[in-house]
Amino acid sequence: MTTTHQFFVDMTCEGCSGAVTRVLKKLDVKFDIDLPNKKVFIESDKDTDVLLETLKKTGKAVTYIGPK
């Protein structure tokens, strides 16, 4: 079952959201980036720990908020 997970990612610019896009494309998941609110929504059936670890590869501070 696919769930939409909401993460806080400390993004300040397009470059930051670009880094998020790059790491998430490797996972083959649907995602949406809300740069002004520093949120990333990921639609996936993968474990949240996998998503969190992937987002942390950007070097940004990442927090899992919960399911949307």
MARKOLNU-168266 format. One line per 4 residues: number of its first residue (from 1); their letters; for each residue x, y, z of N, C-alpha, C, CB. Coordinates in steps of 0.001 Angstrom, whole numbers, plus 500000, padded with zeros to 6 digits. Glycine has a CB too. Layout:
N
NUM) a) X:Y:Z:X:Y:Z:X:Y:Z:X:Y:Z  ...
***
This chain:
68
1) mttt) 500843:498804:500000:500000:500000:500000:500881:501251:500000:499044:500003:501229  500519:502195:499167:501308:503418:499062:500813:504456:500051:501256:503975:497636  501747:505069:500749:501433:506125:501715:502190:507371:501304:501800:505700:503180  501599:508540:501560:502332:509782:501329:502939:510216:502654:501404:510901:500736
5) hqff) 504258:510285:502683:504991:510664:503887:505445:512111:503767:506203:509728:504119  505386:512813:504881:505767:514215:504904:507056:514378:505698:504639:515083:505506  508031:515045:505079:509321:515287:505728:509621:516773:505748:510452:514521:505011  510309:517218:506803:510855:518564:506846:512296:518435:506381:510747:519215:508293
9) vdmt) 512669:519222:505383:514054:519232:504902:514507:520681:504885:514190:518567:503470  515633:520966:505520:516095:522351:505636:516670:522850:504310:517151:522472:506749  515758:523173:503378:516153:523654:502047:516008:525172:502014:515288:522986:500920  517005:525844:501445:516941:527299:501382:516883:527836:499956:518125:527887:502087
13) cegc) 517162:526960:498973:517218:527462:497597:516897:526348:496604:518606:528060:497293  516875:526718:495341:516618:525746:494270:517686:524666:494242:516553:526450:492911  518910:525024:494595:519995:524041:494625:519705:522939:495640:521331:524726:494956  519128:523353:496778:518772:522387:497831:517683:521443:497331:518298:523122:499116
17) sgav) 516653:522007:496714:515567:521158:496219:516074:520279:495080:514367:522019:495748  517062:520770:494332:517670:519980:493271:518379:518760:493830:518644:520827:492471  519053:518941:494977:519747:517829:495638:518729:516779:496093:520581:518342:496853  517599:517239:496627:516529:516328:497062:515992:515553:495856:515374:517118:497764
21) trvl) 515767:516271:494758:515274:515636:493533:516230:514544:493069:515084:516682:492420  517532:514844:493082:518529:513869:492624:518508:512584:493450:519920:514486:492676  518482:512699:494785:518524:511477:495614:517217:510694:495514:518806:511835:497089  516083:511394:495389:514800:510696:495334:514556:510018:493997:513680:511657:495619
25) kkld) 515102:510579:492919:514934:509948:491597:515564:508560:491569:515558:510828:490494  516617:508364:492352:517285:507061:492402:516400:506008:493056:518610:507171:493158  515465:506455:493911:514578:505525:494622:513367:505130:493793:514116:506141:495928  513096:505879:492721:511932:505622:491880:510622:505741:492679:512042:504227:491248
29) vkfd) 510466:506904:493330:509238:507186:494082:508615:508474:493540:509530:507312:495621  507323:508643:493764:506670:509904:493404:506895:510858:494560:505129:509713:493102  507240:512108:494244:507460:513066:495324:507102:514479:494880:508916:513015:495798  506899:515317:495875:506564:516712:495621:507360:517542:496618:505011:516979:495746
33) idlp) 507983:518616:496136:508803:519461:497002:508120:520810:497200:510222:519650:496405  507937:521179:498458:507363:522478:498811:508503:523303:499408:506139:522335:499826  509239:523991:498529:510442:524722:498954:510146:525835:499963:511132:525316:497742  509126:526693:499751:508886:527772:500724:508639:527267:502148:507701:528599:500281
37) nkkv) 507973:526119:502267:507669:525571:503598:508653:524491:504033:506267:525002:503613  509691:524275:503195:510743:523301:503503:510183:521911:503767:511544:523762:504705  509227:521503:502924:508636:520186:503102:508810:519356:501837:507150:520304:503469  508925:518052:502042:508997:517107:500932:507956:516032:501199:510444:516489:500776
41) fies) 507114:515782:500208:506085:514754:500303:506498:513602:499404:504674:515309:499904  506586:512408:499961:507011:511247:499188:505915:510198:499214:508335:510668:499736  505482:509805:498022:504464:508761:497894:505192:507456:497647:503439:509073:496739  505143:506556:498636:505934:505337:498533:505430:504259:499482:507395:505634:498817
45) dkdt) 505748:503009:499130:505443:501908:500042:506726:501474:500758:504805:500709:499274  507806:502227:500551:509072:501918:501214:509007:502311:502691:510246:502645:500514  509886:501715:503479:509958:502020:504900:510394:503477:505096:510935:501052:505619  509822:504140:506097:510161:505553:506329:511645:505731:506626:509331:506117:507486
49) dvll) 512287:504724:507261:513723:504822:507548:514541:504894:506262:514181:503625:508392  514096:504154:505247:514781:504165:503946:514663:505564:503329:514176:503079:502981  513467:506128:503391:513237:507464:502835:514049:508513:503597:511734:507816:502881  514064:508390:504917:514796:509334:505758:516291:509286:505466:514540:509038:507236
53) etlk) 516838:508069:505391:518273:507915:505110:518615:508472:503731:518687:506429:505201  517728:508271:502766:517957:508784:501417:517984:510309:501426:516871:508274:500450  517023:510919:502115:516987:512383:502190:518211:512942:502916:515710:512843:502897  518713:512207:503888:519885:512673:504648:521137:512717:503776:520130:511765:505861
57) ktgk) 521123:511992:502657:522266:512002:501738:522468:513389:501120:522068:510956:500627  521461:514253:501204:521589:515611:500679:522469:516463:501588:520206:516260:500522  522705:516007:502829:523503:516788:503773:522664:517815:504522:524633:517486:503044  521365:517819:504269:520464:518772:504937:519897:518148:506211:519308:519202:503984
61) avty) 519425:518999:507105:518724:518507:508296:517361:517992:507840:518575:519638:509399  517036:516756:508213:515785:516119:507786:515034:515600:509002:516061:514964:506788  513725:515847:509017:512872:515325:510090:511646:514690:509459:512461:516451:511098  511277:513525:509966:510051:512887:509488:508884:513476:510249:510104:511337:509660
65) igpk) 507926:514055:509540:506763:514671:510179:505673:513624:510400:506222:515843:509322  505431:512800:509395:504429:511761:509521:503673:511585:508230:503474:512075:510645  502683:510668:508224:501893:510495:507016:501041:511727:506761:501013:509250:507120  500811:512025:505495:500042:513223:505152:498568:512927:505285:500370:513710:503724
***
